[in-house]
Amino acid sequence: MKELFAHLRGAIVATLILTVACCVVYPLVVYGIAQVAFPHKANGSLIVTQDGTVRGSELLGQNFTEAKYFHPRPSAAGNGYDAANSSGSNLGPTSQKLNDSLKDRIATYRTENALKETDPVPADAVTASGSGLDPHISLHNAQLQASRVAKARNLGADKMNALIQQNTDAADFGILGEPGVNVLRLNLALDNL
């Protein structure tokens, strides 16, 4: 019986030590390092306006529908850009529902941006991302939307192209992926003009 209590006491002490180390010390160390080394990213990459209002996160897309704004990728997350319901549509290439929605999105995109029936439409303009919360669009997508936004805001093409370039994130490490335009940052820059 004495031996059983010795093993039990050892197991309880080991559990307490590991609980404190793994559930208290380690998270605090990681939190502290993140706050010192990457405070903006560690706190959600929030975009704060000059008056202190949080407008969103650089990491999460938002739905913009007015002509004076660049439009993000379509979202399949809940009721559109709902972070609590982040997901894709899970519709496959043989899905009639997917094909119908793509045809509708292509037609809408061409109409909104005054494109001809034969003009190609960027894939990211009509397909949702896997999370449904992608904050970026392709550079080509932004350039196709630029004339609509410039017309709605009475801006010149040079100013619009400069804003697009300022809000374009380069490929990771210069080689991974394609450059992407952060829609929220770009639309906020437009509002700040």
N, CA, C and O atoms as a DFTB+ gen file, in Angstrom:
772 C
 N C O
     1  1       0.815      -1.186       0.000
     2  2       0.000       0.000       0.000
     3  2       0.867       1.261       0.000
     4  3       0.555       2.246      -0.669
     5  1       1.973       1.209       0.773
     6  2       2.890       2.334       0.832
     7  2       3.460       2.645      -0.556
     8  3       3.602       3.803      -0.948
     9  1       3.781       1.566      -1.288
    10  2       4.333       1.723      -2.627
    11  2       3.318       2.353      -3.576
    12  3       3.698       3.156      -4.428
    13  1       2.051       2.013      -3.450
    14  2       0.978       2.578      -4.286
    15  2       0.869       4.084      -4.039
    16  3       0.780       4.861      -4.991
    17  1       0.875       4.499      -2.777
    18  2       0.789       5.934      -2.468
    19  2       2.026       6.697      -2.948
    20  3       1.924       7.861      -3.335
    21  1       3.177       6.056      -2.924
    22  2       4.403       6.691      -3.423
    23  2       4.290       6.937      -4.927
    24  3       4.658       8.010      -5.406
    25  1       3.789       5.960      -5.669
    26  2       3.594       6.120      -7.118
    27  2       2.518       7.163      -7.411
    28  3       2.652       7.972      -8.329
    29  1       1.456       7.131      -6.619
    30  2       0.354       8.083      -6.808
    31  2       0.829       9.512      -6.528
    32  3       0.508      10.441      -7.269
    33  1       1.605       9.672      -5.436
    34  2       2.138      10.999      -5.106
    35  2       3.064      11.491      -6.215
    36  3       3.000      12.662      -6.588
    37  1       3.915      10.631      -6.745
    38  2       4.813      10.983      -7.842
    39  2       4.040      11.393      -9.087
    40  3       4.421      12.346      -9.767
    41  1       2.953      10.679      -9.392
    42  2       2.136      11.002     -10.569
    43  2       1.441      12.347     -10.389
    44  3       1.366      13.132     -11.334
    45  1       0.937      12.620      -9.203
    46  2       0.248      13.889      -8.939
    47  2       1.227      15.055      -9.015
    48  3       0.913      16.089      -9.605
    49  1       2.407      14.897      -8.425
    50  2       3.425      15.962      -8.465
    51  2       3.857      16.217      -9.910
    52  3       3.981      17.370     -10.323
    53  1       4.086      15.152     -10.678
    54  2       4.489      15.305     -12.084
    55  2       3.393      16.005     -12.879
    56  3       3.685      16.858     -13.718
    57  1       2.137      15.653     -12.622
    58  2       1.012      16.293     -13.312
    59  2       0.944      17.779     -12.973
    60  3       0.736      18.606     -13.861
    61  1       1.118      18.128     -11.696
    62  2       1.088      19.531     -11.295
    63  2       2.237      20.322     -11.924
    64  3       2.037      21.438     -12.403
    65  1       3.428      19.747     -11.920
    66  2       4.590      20.425     -12.502
    67  2       4.385      20.643     -13.999
    68  3       4.628      21.737     -14.506
    69  1       3.935      19.600     -14.710
    70  2       3.695      19.723     -16.143
    71  2       2.551      20.693     -16.441
    72  3       2.600      21.413     -17.439
    73  1       1.532      20.722     -15.599
    74  2       0.418      21.657     -15.792
    75  2       0.906      23.095     -15.673
    76  3       0.571      23.939     -16.505
    77  1       1.689      23.372     -14.650
    78  2       2.211      24.730     -14.473
    79  2       3.155      25.090     -15.621
    80  3       3.097      26.203     -16.144
    81  1       4.022      24.158     -16.015
    82  2       4.994      24.437     -17.079
    83  2       4.309      24.625     -18.428
    84  3       4.615      25.568     -19.157
    85  1       3.388      23.731     -18.757
    86  2       2.767      23.755     -20.097
    87  2       1.574      24.699     -20.215
    88  3       1.290      25.206     -21.300
    89  1       0.879      24.936     -19.112
    90  2      -0.347      25.739     -19.177
    91  2      -0.189      27.147     -18.622
    92  3      -1.086      27.974     -18.790
    93  1       0.913      27.435     -17.974
    94  2       1.120      28.767     -17.420
    95  2       2.432      29.369     -17.936
    96  3       2.421      30.410     -18.594
    97  1       3.556      28.717     -17.639
    98  2       4.857      29.281     -17.962
    99  2       5.057      29.393     -19.471
   100  3       5.372      30.472     -19.972
   101  1       4.879      28.295     -20.200
   102  2       5.113      28.305     -21.645
   103  2       4.229      29.330     -22.361
   104  3       4.762      30.121     -23.138
   105  1       2.902      29.361     -22.144
   106  2       2.088      30.378     -22.816
   107  2       2.516      31.811     -22.475
   108  3       2.503      32.675     -23.351
   109  1       2.890      32.076     -21.229
   110  2       3.342      33.416     -20.864
   111  2       4.645      33.790     -21.563
   112  3       4.816      34.934     -21.984
   113  1       5.559      32.840     -21.687
   114  2       6.824      33.107     -22.382
   115  2       6.557      33.395     -23.859
   116  3       7.092      34.360     -24.406
   117  1       5.739      32.572     -24.503
   118  2       5.424      32.784     -25.918
   119  2       4.700      34.124     -26.106
   120  3       5.005      34.868     -27.038
   121  1       3.753      34.424     -25.233
   122  2       3.025      35.701     -25.294
   123  2       3.990      36.874     -25.131
   124  3       3.908      37.852     -25.874
   125  1       4.889      36.784     -24.178
   126  2       5.847      37.860     -23.936
   127  2       6.782      38.078     -25.120
   128  3       7.038      39.218     -25.506
   129  1       7.294      36.991     -25.699
   130  2       8.167      37.105     -26.869
   131  2       7.406      37.736     -28.034
   132  3       7.936      38.611     -28.720
   133  1       6.178      37.301     -28.258
   134  2       5.370      37.846     -29.363
   135  2       5.087      39.329     -29.162
   136  3       5.145      40.101     -30.118
   137  1       4.783      39.735     -27.942
   138  2       4.494      41.145     -27.668
   139  2       5.715      42.029     -27.873
   140  3       5.588      43.185     -28.276
   141  1       6.907      41.484     -27.595
   142  2       8.134      42.263     -27.766
   143  2       8.585      42.248     -29.231
   144  3       8.918      43.295     -29.786
   145  1       8.596      41.074     -29.854
   146  2       9.155      40.936     -31.199
   147  2       8.173      41.319     -32.304
   148  3       8.584      41.907     -33.305
   149  1       6.884      41.001     -32.149
   150  2       5.891      41.225     -33.205
   151  2       4.591      41.775     -32.623
   152  3       3.558      41.119     -32.755
   153  1       4.593      42.932     -31.992
   154  2       3.380      43.393     -31.301
   155  2       2.178      43.608     -32.235
   156  3       1.050      43.291     -31.858
   157  1       2.399      44.133     -33.428
   158  2       1.291      44.374     -34.355
   159  2       0.632      43.055     -34.768
   160  3      -0.592      42.929     -34.744
   161  1       1.452      42.081     -35.143
   162  2       0.927      40.782     -35.565
   163  2       0.338      40.014     -34.385
   164  3      -0.695      39.361     -34.528
   165  1       0.978      40.086     -33.232
   166  2       0.511      39.345     -32.065
   167  2      -0.849      39.835     -31.584
   168  3      -1.592      39.092     -30.944
   169  1      -1.169      41.081     -31.893
   170  2      -2.454      41.647     -31.462
   171  2      -3.488      41.670     -32.580
   172  3      -4.450      42.435     -32.513
   173  1      -3.301      40.838     -33.612
   174  2      -4.327      40.664     -34.627
   175  2      -4.155      41.497     -35.882
   176  3      -5.060      41.524     -36.716
   177  1      -3.032      42.176     -36.051
   178  2      -2.789      43.023     -37.231
   179  2      -3.944      43.984     -37.474
   180  3      -4.419      44.133     -38.600
   181  1      -4.387      44.631     -36.406
   182  2      -5.546      45.527     -36.494
   183  2      -5.182      46.828     -37.197
   184  3      -4.085      47.362     -37.034
   185  1      -6.125      47.316     -37.978
   186  2      -5.974      48.602     -38.645
   187  2      -6.768      49.612     -37.835
   188  3      -7.989      49.513     -37.712
   189  1      -6.055      50.585     -37.286
   190  2      -6.668      51.595     -36.424
   191  2      -6.584      52.949     -37.136
   192  3      -5.518      53.332     -37.618
   193  1      -7.700      53.666     -37.201
   194  2      -7.706      54.977     -37.839
   195  2      -7.102      56.017     -36.901
   196  3      -6.806      55.723     -35.743
   197  1      -6.923      57.225     -37.408
   198  2      -6.286      58.282     -36.623
   199  2      -7.084      58.635     -35.370
   200  3      -6.510      59.076     -34.374
   201  1      -8.412      58.443     -35.413
   202  2      -9.220      58.766     -34.238
   203  2      -9.297      57.604     -33.241
   204  3     -10.026      57.685     -32.252
   205  1      -8.544      56.519     -33.498
   206  2      -8.497      55.390     -32.575
   207  2      -9.526      54.305     -32.832
   208  3      -9.618      53.354     -32.056
   209  1     -10.295      54.423     -33.893
   210  2     -11.311      53.423     -34.217
   211  2     -10.670      52.241     -34.936
   212  3      -9.903      52.431     -35.880
   213  1     -10.977      51.026     -34.496
   214  2     -10.489      49.829     -35.163
   215  2     -11.396      49.568     -36.362
   216  3     -12.606      49.401     -36.208
   217  1     -10.807      49.533     -37.553
   218  2     -11.580      49.345     -38.781
   219  2     -11.573      47.905     -39.251
   220  3     -12.363      47.547     -40.125
   221  1     -10.719      47.077     -38.708
   222  2     -10.649      45.682     -39.111
   223  2      -9.236      45.156     -38.946
   224  3      -8.378      45.800     -38.344
   225  1      -9.018      43.983     -39.488
   226  2      -7.712      43.342     -39.444
   227  2      -7.175      43.192     -40.861
   228  3      -7.928      42.943     -41.802
   229  1      -5.869      43.347     -40.998
   230  2      -5.238      43.130     -42.292
   231  2      -5.365      41.680     -42.732
   232  3      -5.161      41.371     -43.906
   233  1      -5.697      40.790     -41.809
   234  2      -5.727      39.363     -42.087
   235  2      -7.105      38.828     -42.443
   236  3      -7.227      37.673     -42.850
   237  1      -8.151      39.648     -42.298
   238  2      -9.517      39.195     -42.562
   239  2     -10.189      40.101     -43.575
   240  3     -10.140      41.326     -43.463
   241  1     -10.815      39.486     -44.561
   242  2     -11.522      40.253     -45.573
   243  2     -12.813      40.837     -45.038
   244  3     -13.373      40.354     -44.053
   245  1     -13.275      41.880     -45.699
   246  2     -14.567      42.492     -45.390
   247  2     -15.319      42.675     -46.689
   248  3     -14.711      42.776     -47.754
   249  1     -16.625      42.716     -46.609
   250  2     -17.434      42.826     -47.808
   251  2     -17.648      44.289     -48.177
   252  3     -18.227      45.049     -47.400
   253  1     -17.189      44.679     -49.342
   254  2     -17.419      46.004     -49.896
   255  2     -18.222      45.815     -51.179
   256  3     -17.821      45.041     -52.048
   257  1     -19.347      46.511     -51.308
   258  2     -20.194      46.322     -52.489
   259  2     -20.408      47.587     -53.302
   260  3     -20.832      47.505     -54.454
   261  1     -20.126      48.760     -52.734
   262  2     -20.364      50.005     -53.456
   263  2     -19.353      50.164     -54.585
   264  3     -18.240      49.643     -54.518
   265  1     -19.761      50.895     -55.628
   266  2     -18.905      51.100     -56.801
   267  2     -17.628      51.859     -56.460
   268  3     -16.623      51.714     -57.155
   269  1     -17.651      52.664     -55.405
   270  2     -16.472      53.468     -55.050
   271  2     -15.411      52.674     -54.294
   272  3     -14.368      53.219     -53.931
   273  1     -15.669      51.401     -54.059
   274  2     -14.722      50.537     -53.355
   275  2     -14.272      49.380     -54.233
   276  3     -14.998      48.933     -55.121
   277  1     -13.052      48.901     -53.965
   278  2     -12.604      47.666     -54.581
   279  2     -13.353      46.524     -53.907
   280  3     -13.541      46.535     -52.690
   281  1     -13.772      45.558     -54.679
   282  2     -14.537      44.442     -54.145
   283  2     -13.599      43.275     -53.839
   284  3     -12.685      42.998     -54.615
   285  1     -13.815      42.595     -52.725
   286  2     -12.972      41.459     -52.353
   287  2     -13.396      40.194     -53.095
   288  3     -14.306      40.215     -53.924
   289  1     -12.731      39.117     -52.784
   290  2     -13.151      37.811     -53.299
   291  2     -14.513      37.476     -52.730
   292  3     -14.854      37.939     -51.641
   293  1     -15.301      36.683     -53.439
   294  2     -16.550      36.203     -52.841
   295  2     -16.232      35.374     -51.595
   296  3     -15.150      34.799     -51.478
   297  1     -17.175      35.323     -50.681
   298  2     -16.961      34.576     -49.441
   299  2     -18.037      33.527     -49.256
   300  3     -19.217      33.779     -49.501
   301  1     -17.622      32.351     -48.822
   302  2     -18.558      31.285     -48.496
   303  2     -18.686      31.126     -46.985
   304  3     -19.308      30.175     -46.513
   305  1     -18.112      32.035     -46.234
   306  2     -18.101      31.943     -44.767
   307  2     -19.395      32.509     -44.196
   308  3     -19.579      33.726     -44.153
   309  1     -20.280      31.638     -43.763
   310  2     -21.533      32.081     -43.151
   311  2     -22.317      32.971     -44.083
   312  3     -22.635      32.583     -45.207
   313  1     -22.629      34.164     -43.617
   314  2     -23.371      35.129     -44.419
   315  2     -22.396      36.091     -45.113
   316  3     -22.730      37.251     -45.355
   317  1     -21.221      35.615     -45.421
   318  2     -20.211      36.426     -46.083
   319  2     -19.281      37.094     -45.094
   320  3     -19.709      37.960     -44.330
   321  1     -18.037      36.713     -45.094
   322  2     -16.991      37.265     -44.230
   323  2     -17.358      37.168     -42.756
   324  3     -17.086      38.087     -41.982
   325  1     -17.966      36.073     -42.372
   326  2     -18.324      35.809     -40.981
   327  2     -17.230      34.924     -40.381
   328  3     -17.186      33.722     -40.645
   329  1     -16.349      35.518     -39.577
   330  2     -15.205      34.783     -39.039
   331  2     -15.622      33.618     -38.150
   332  3     -14.855      32.669     -37.986
   333  1     -16.808      33.669     -37.578
   334  2     -17.277      32.577     -36.735
   335  2     -17.663      31.353     -37.571
   336  3     -17.762      30.247     -37.039
   337  1     -17.880      31.544     -38.864
   338  2     -18.269      30.442     -39.752
   339  2     -17.296      30.308     -40.916
   340  3     -17.707      30.073     -42.052
   341  1     -16.019      30.457     -40.634
   342  2     -15.000      30.389     -41.675
   343  2     -14.995      29.020     -42.335
   344  3     -14.824      27.995     -41.675
   345  1     -15.187      29.021     -43.649
   346  2     -15.149      27.768     -44.403
   347  2     -15.286      28.065     -45.881
   348  3     -15.630      29.176     -46.285
   349  1     -15.012      27.053     -46.674
   350  2     -15.270      27.128     -48.108
   351  2     -16.649      26.581     -48.384
   352  3     -17.374      26.213     -47.460
   353  1     -17.013      26.527     -49.637
   354  2     -18.357      26.045     -49.986
   355  2     -18.417      24.528     -50.068
   356  3     -19.495      23.943     -49.966
   357  1     -17.263      23.885     -50.252
   358  2     -17.163      22.437     -50.427
   359  2     -17.903      21.939     -51.664
   360  3     -18.266      20.765     -51.737
   361  1     -18.131      22.824     -52.639
   362  2     -18.757      22.416     -53.891
   363  2     -17.650      21.997     -54.856
   364  3     -16.649      22.699     -55.005
   365  1     -17.834      20.856     -55.505
   366  2     -16.830      20.327     -56.418
   367  2     -17.051      20.770     -57.850
   368  3     -18.054      21.416     -58.154
   369  1     -16.120      20.427     -58.735
   370  2     -16.191      20.880     -60.127
   371  2     -17.390      20.337     -60.899
   372  3     -17.751      20.889     -61.938
   373  1     -18.005      19.280     -60.417
   374  2     -19.186      18.757     -61.105
   375  2     -20.489      19.303     -60.525
   376  3     -21.571      18.914     -60.965
   377  1     -20.398      20.189     -59.555
   378  2     -21.576      20.746     -58.904
   379  2     -22.274      21.764     -59.806
   380  3     -21.660      22.738     -60.239
   381  1     -23.535      21.539     -60.082
   382  2     -24.318      22.477     -60.894
   383  2     -24.507      23.795     -60.150
   384  3     -24.531      24.861     -60.766
   385  1     -24.641      23.723     -58.830
   386  2     -24.787      24.936     -58.027
   387  2     -23.547      25.817     -58.151
   388  3     -23.661      27.036     -58.277
   389  1     -22.359      25.203     -58.116
   390  2     -21.114      25.946     -58.274
   391  2     -21.034      26.559     -59.673
   392  3     -20.689      27.731     -59.820
   393  1     -21.354      25.770     -60.695
   394  2     -21.295      26.278     -62.069
   395  2     -22.252      27.445     -62.275
   396  3     -21.902      28.425     -62.932
   397  1     -23.460      27.347     -61.717
   398  2     -24.430      28.429     -61.845
   399  2     -23.952      29.697     -61.131
   400  3     -24.078      30.802     -61.659
   401  1     -23.404      29.525     -59.928
   402  2     -22.933      30.701     -59.189
   403  2     -21.733      31.337     -59.884
   404  3     -21.602      32.561     -59.878
   405  1     -20.858      30.535     -60.480
   406  2     -19.716      31.091     -61.214
   407  2     -20.184      31.892     -62.428
   408  3     -19.660      32.973     -62.699
   409  1     -21.157      31.370     -63.149
   410  2     -21.689      32.103     -64.312
   411  2     -22.281      33.435     -63.878
   412  3     -22.068      34.457     -64.530
   413  1     -23.030      33.423     -62.768
   414  2     -23.630      34.662     -62.263
   415  2     -22.548      35.653     -61.824
   416  3     -22.633      36.842     -62.130
   417  1     -21.535      35.164     -61.110
   418  2     -20.465      36.041     -60.633
   419  2     -19.661      36.622     -61.793
   420  3     -19.280      37.792     -61.760
   421  1     -19.405      35.812     -62.811
   422  2     -18.663      36.301     -63.981
   423  2     -19.451      37.390     -64.685
   424  3     -18.900      38.431     -65.040
   425  1     -20.744      37.150     -64.889
   426  2     -21.589      38.151     -65.556
   427  2     -21.647      39.442     -64.740
   428  3     -21.556      40.535     -65.300
   429  1     -21.797      39.323     -63.439
   430  2     -21.852      40.499     -62.564
   431  2     -20.534      41.260     -62.598
   432  3     -20.527      42.488     -62.684
   433  1     -19.423      40.542     -62.533
   434  2     -18.101      41.177     -62.548
   435  2     -17.894      41.937     -63.856
   436  3     -17.425      43.075     -63.853
   437  1     -18.242      41.311     -64.957
   438  2     -18.070      41.978     -66.254
   439  2     -18.944      43.225     -66.351
   440  3     -18.510      44.249     -66.877
   441  1     -20.167      43.142     -65.849
   442  2     -21.065      44.291     -65.900
   443  2     -20.560      45.420     -65.015
   444  3     -20.500      46.569     -65.454
   445  1     -20.198      45.112     -63.779
   446  2     -19.717      46.131     -62.834
   447  2     -18.478      46.853     -63.341
   448  3     -18.323      48.055     -63.128
   449  1     -17.598      46.122     -64.011
   450  2     -16.310      46.679     -64.410
   451  2     -16.234      47.004     -65.901
   452  3     -15.144      47.217     -66.431
   453  1     -17.374      47.045     -66.575
   454  2     -17.481      47.427     -67.992
   455  2     -16.540      46.613     -68.880
   456  3     -15.845      47.162     -69.734
   457  1     -16.529      45.308     -68.667
   458  2     -15.716      44.420     -69.489
   459  2     -16.562      43.844     -70.617
   460  3     -17.782      43.729     -70.495
   461  1     -15.907      43.484     -71.709
   462  2     -16.609      42.846     -72.817
   463  2     -16.916      41.397     -72.453
   464  3     -16.325      40.830     -71.535
   465  1     -17.842      40.821     -73.185
   466  2     -18.263      39.435     -72.954
   467  2     -17.100      38.451     -73.144
   468  3     -17.097      37.366     -72.561
   469  1     -16.131      38.834     -73.952
   470  2     -15.009      37.937     -74.242
   471  2     -13.796      38.179     -73.342
   472  3     -12.834      37.411     -73.381
   473  1     -13.834      39.239     -72.533
   474  2     -12.702      39.533     -71.652
   475  2     -12.589      38.480     -70.556
   476  3     -13.589      38.120     -69.935
   477  1     -11.371      37.983     -70.313
   478  2     -11.212      37.002     -69.236
   479  2     -11.397      37.662     -67.868
   480  3     -11.089      38.839     -67.679
   481  1     -11.897      36.887     -66.943
   482  2     -12.135      37.356     -65.575
   483  2     -11.186      36.593     -64.650
   484  3     -11.098      35.368     -64.741
   485  1     -10.475      37.292     -63.763
   486  2      -9.555      36.594     -62.845
   487  2     -10.320      35.601     -61.959
   488  3     -11.433      35.874     -61.509
   489  1      -9.704      34.466     -61.728
   490  2     -10.348      33.420     -60.926
   491  2     -10.696      33.913     -59.527
   492  3     -11.741      33.553     -58.985
   493  1      -9.821      34.741     -58.935
   494  2     -10.083      35.192     -57.570
   495  2     -11.245      36.179     -57.501
   496  3     -11.714      36.490     -56.407
   497  1     -11.716      36.674     -58.631
   498  2     -12.859      37.591     -58.630
   499  2     -14.180      36.847     -58.525
   500  3     -15.203      37.439     -58.182
   501  1     -14.165      35.554     -58.819
   502  2     -15.430      34.808     -58.859
   503  2     -15.436      33.550     -57.997
   504  3     -16.473      32.898     -57.875
   505  1     -14.311      33.197     -57.402
   506  2     -14.259      32.011     -56.546
   507  2     -13.893      32.400     -55.121
   508  3     -13.064      33.282     -54.898
   509  1     -14.511      31.742     -54.175
   510  2     -14.229      31.999     -52.760
   511  2     -12.957      31.269     -52.351
   512  3     -12.617      30.229     -52.915
   513  1     -12.266      31.818     -51.375
   514  2     -11.073      31.152     -50.850
   515  2     -11.484      30.015     -49.926
   516  3     -12.658      29.878     -49.580
   517  1     -10.532      29.217     -49.537
   518  2     -10.823      28.086     -48.657
   519  2     -11.396      28.503     -47.319
   520  3     -12.244      27.802     -46.766
   521  1     -10.952      29.633     -46.787
   522  2     -11.453      30.096     -45.494
   523  2     -12.685      30.972     -45.651
   524  3     -13.481      31.107     -44.721
   525  1     -12.842      31.570     -46.834
   526  2     -13.922      32.527     -47.036
   527  2     -13.611      33.884     -46.445
   528  3     -14.476      34.759     -46.429
   529  1     -12.383      34.083     -45.953
   530  2     -12.018      35.328     -45.270
   531  2     -10.776      35.983     -45.880
   532  3     -10.166      36.844     -45.245
   533  1     -10.397      35.598     -47.080
   534  2      -9.180      36.088     -47.705
   535  2      -9.221      37.605     -47.865
   536  3     -10.148      38.128     -48.484
   537  1      -8.230      38.328     -47.318
   538  2      -8.237      39.788     -47.402
   539  2      -7.627      40.333     -48.690
   540  3      -7.679      41.540     -48.928
   541  1      -7.049      39.464     -49.528
   542  2      -6.332      39.908     -50.717
   543  2      -7.058      39.549     -52.003
   544  3      -7.811      38.577     -52.069
   545  1      -6.807      40.365     -53.023
   546  2      -7.180      40.027     -54.392
   547  2      -5.906      40.108     -55.222
   548  3      -4.911      40.696     -54.797
   549  1      -5.945      39.518     -56.394
   550  2      -4.767      39.556     -57.259
   551  2      -4.564      40.963     -57.807
   552  3      -5.497      41.764     -57.860
   553  1      -3.357      41.245     -58.206
   554  2      -3.032      42.540     -58.792
   555  2      -3.850      42.762     -60.066
   556  3      -4.316      43.873     -60.323
   557  1      -4.022      41.708     -60.857
   558  2      -4.819      41.810     -62.091
   559  2      -6.274      42.149     -61.771
   560  3      -6.884      42.973     -62.451
   561  1      -6.822      41.524     -60.753
   562  2      -8.203      41.803     -60.330
   563  2      -8.338      43.270     -59.923
   564  3      -9.300      43.934     -60.310
   565  1      -7.389      43.774     -59.152
   566  2      -7.433      45.177     -58.721
   567  2      -7.328      46.115     -59.918
   568  3      -8.023      47.130     -59.970
   569  1      -6.471      45.790     -60.876
   570  2      -6.313      46.649     -62.050
   571  2      -7.582      46.686     -62.892
   572  3      -7.902      47.722     -63.475
   573  1      -8.312      45.568     -62.965
   574  2      -9.570      45.553     -63.715
   575  2     -10.657      46.366     -63.010
   576  3     -11.536      46.921     -63.669
   577  1     -10.604      46.441     -61.688
   578  2     -11.593      47.215     -60.940
   579  2     -11.238      48.694     -60.838
   580  3     -12.088      49.513     -60.488
   581  1      -9.992      49.041     -61.139
   582  2      -9.488      50.399     -60.923
   583  2     -10.280      51.457     -61.676
   584  3     -10.550      52.522     -61.122
   585  1     -10.657      51.196     -62.916
   586  2     -11.375      52.227     -63.683
   587  2     -12.753      52.502     -63.091
   588  3     -13.201      53.648     -63.076
   589  1     -13.431      51.459     -62.600
   590  2     -14.741      51.654     -61.964
   591  2     -14.611      52.508     -60.712
   592  3     -15.388      53.442     -60.511
   593  1     -13.635      52.192     -59.872
   594  2     -13.436      52.919     -58.622
   595  2     -12.986      54.355     -58.907
   596  3     -13.461      55.298     -58.274
   597  1     -12.071      54.510     -59.860
   598  2     -11.583      55.849     -60.210
   599  2     -12.724      56.722     -60.727
   600  3     -12.812      57.903     -60.391
   601  1     -13.581      56.143     -61.532
   602  2     -14.732      56.897     -62.074
   603  2     -15.684      57.293     -60.947
   604  3     -16.166      58.425     -60.918
   605  1     -15.959      56.379     -60.023
   606  2     -16.887      56.660     -58.917
   607  2     -16.325      57.715     -57.967
   608  3     -17.088      58.417     -57.304
   609  1     -15.006      57.832     -57.893
   610  2     -14.364      58.776     -56.966
   611  2     -13.748      59.985     -57.666
   612  3     -13.153      60.843     -57.014
   613  1     -13.888      60.058     -58.986
   614  2     -13.297      61.150     -59.764
   615  2     -11.789      61.255     -59.542
   616  3     -11.261      62.339     -59.292
   617  1     -11.109      60.122     -59.635
   618  2      -9.658      60.072     -59.472
   619  2      -8.998      59.751     -60.801
   620  3      -9.595      59.109     -61.666
   621  1      -7.771      60.198     -60.954
   622  2      -7.000      59.880     -62.145
   623  2      -6.418      58.488     -62.073
   624  3      -6.255      57.919     -60.993
   625  1      -6.106      57.945     -63.242
   626  2      -5.550      56.591     -63.322
   627  2      -4.197      56.499     -62.614
   628  3      -3.897      55.482     -61.989
   629  1      -3.382      57.546     -62.706
   630  2      -2.062      57.519     -62.059
   631  2      -2.191      57.412     -60.545
   632  3      -1.480      56.629     -59.915
   633  1      -3.085      58.188     -59.962
   634  2      -3.301      58.156     -58.508
   635  2      -3.819      56.786     -58.078
   636  3      -3.396      56.241     -57.059
   637  1      -4.752      56.234     -58.878
   638  2      -5.331      54.933     -58.553
   639  2      -4.261      53.841     -58.611
   640  3      -4.197      52.994     -57.720
   641  1      -3.428      53.853     -59.642
   642  2      -2.367      52.847     -59.762
   643  2      -1.344      52.976     -58.640
   644  3      -0.825      51.970     -58.156
   645  1      -1.049      54.206     -58.224
   646  2      -0.118      54.407     -57.108
   647  2      -0.686      53.821     -55.821
   648  3       0.044      53.186     -55.059
   649  1      -1.979      54.026     -55.568
   650  2      -2.606      53.460     -54.363
   651  2      -2.608      51.937     -54.401
   652  3      -2.381      51.285     -53.383
   653  1      -2.864      51.379     -55.569
   654  2      -2.844      49.912     -55.695
   655  2      -1.446      49.396     -55.374
   656  3      -1.304      48.424     -54.632
   657  1      -0.421      50.028     -55.918
   658  2       0.951      49.586     -55.667
   659  2       1.324      49.717     -54.188
   660  3       2.008      48.850     -53.643
   661  1       0.877      50.798     -53.537
   662  2       1.193      51.007     -52.121
   663  2       0.554      49.946     -51.230
   664  3       1.070      49.659     -50.149
   665  1      -0.554      49.364     -51.664
   666  2      -1.283      48.387     -50.846
   667  2      -1.148      46.962     -51.377
   668  3      -1.964      46.093     -51.070
   669  1      -0.104      46.737     -52.178
   670  2       0.178      45.404     -52.698
   671  2       1.263      44.765     -51.850
   672  3       2.336      45.335     -51.656
   673  1       0.969      43.578     -51.349
   674  2       1.944      42.810     -50.576
   675  2       2.741      41.941     -51.541
   676  3       2.159      41.268     -52.392
   677  1       4.052      41.948     -51.419
   678  2       4.915      41.148     -52.291
   679  2       4.777      39.666     -51.952
   680  3       4.237      39.299     -50.908
   681  1       5.271      38.836     -52.845
   682  2       5.305      37.401     -52.587
   683  2       6.150      37.143     -51.335
   684  3       7.137      37.839     -51.096
   685  1       5.763      36.149     -50.542
   686  2       6.517      35.820     -49.336
   687  2       7.947      35.430     -49.695
   688  3       8.173      34.607     -50.582
   689  1       8.899      36.027     -49.002
   690  2      10.328      35.799     -49.228
   691  2      10.734      36.107     -50.674
   692  3      11.792      35.676     -51.132
   693  1       9.887      36.853     -51.387
   694  2      10.170      37.245     -52.754
   695  2       9.907      36.185     -53.803
   696  3       9.984      36.472     -54.998
   697  1       9.594      34.950     -53.379
   698  2       9.400      33.870     -54.354
   699  2       8.148      33.027     -54.120
   700  3       7.681      32.358     -55.042
   701  1       7.595      33.045     -52.903
   702  2       6.462      32.173     -52.592
   703  2       5.141      32.890     -52.838
   704  3       4.840      33.889     -52.185
   705  1       4.364      32.384     -53.770
   706  2       3.064      32.965     -54.061
   707  2       3.170      34.152     -55.000
   708  3       4.238      34.468     -55.523
   709  1       2.044      34.791     -55.195
   710  2       1.934      35.959     -56.070
   711  2       1.706      37.203     -55.221
   712  3       1.227      37.100     -54.092
   713  1       2.040      38.369     -55.744
   714  2       1.689      39.598     -55.021
   715  2       0.173      39.689     -54.856
   716  3      -0.576      39.258     -55.732
   717  1      -0.271      40.241     -53.748
   718  2      -1.701      40.385     -53.487
   719  2      -2.021      41.775     -52.978
   720  3      -1.226      42.382     -52.260
   721  1      -3.185      42.278     -53.352
   722  2      -3.619      43.607     -52.935
   723  2      -4.549      43.449     -51.743
   724  3      -5.561      42.754     -51.833
   725  1      -4.216      44.089     -50.624
   726  2      -5.057      44.034     -49.432
   727  2      -6.224      45.001     -49.637
   728  3      -6.040      46.217     -49.669
   729  1      -7.420      44.439     -49.773
   730  2      -8.605      45.233     -50.135
   731  2      -8.979      46.229     -49.036
   732  3      -9.307      47.376     -49.338
   733  1      -8.938      45.818     -47.788
   734  2      -9.311      46.724     -46.697
   735  2      -8.354      47.905     -46.626
   736  3      -8.799      49.049     -46.539
   737  1      -7.049      47.652     -46.660
   738  2      -6.082      48.747     -46.618
   739  2      -6.261      49.691     -47.802
   740  3      -6.188      50.910     -47.647
   741  1      -6.496      49.124     -48.991
   742  2      -6.670      49.947     -50.188
   743  2      -7.921      50.805     -50.088
   744  3      -7.883      51.989     -50.422
   745  1      -9.028      50.229     -49.634
   746  2     -10.271      51.001     -49.517
   747  2     -10.170      52.069     -48.440
   748  3     -10.731      53.154     -48.595
   749  1      -9.460      51.780     -47.344
   750  2      -9.249      52.790     -46.315
   751  2      -8.364      53.925     -46.839
   752  3      -8.587      55.091     -46.514
   753  1      -7.363      53.580     -47.645
   754  2      -6.509      54.616     -48.252
   755  2      -7.332      55.500     -49.177
   756  3      -7.109      56.709     -49.237
   757  1      -8.272      54.916     -49.895
   758  2      -9.156      55.694     -50.764
   759  2     -10.022      56.636     -49.930
   760  3     -10.195      57.801     -50.288
   761  1     -10.561      56.140     -48.830
   762  2     -11.402      56.975     -47.965
   763  2     -10.608      58.099     -47.333
   764  3     -11.174      59.147     -47.022
   765  1      -9.305      57.912     -47.133
   766  2      -8.468      58.928     -46.496
   767  2      -8.022      60.024     -47.446
   768  3      -7.436      61.014     -47.009
   769  1      -8.284      59.868     -48.732
   770  2      -7.882      60.909     -49.697
   771  2      -8.631      62.191     -49.456
   772  3      -8.422      63.172     -50.170
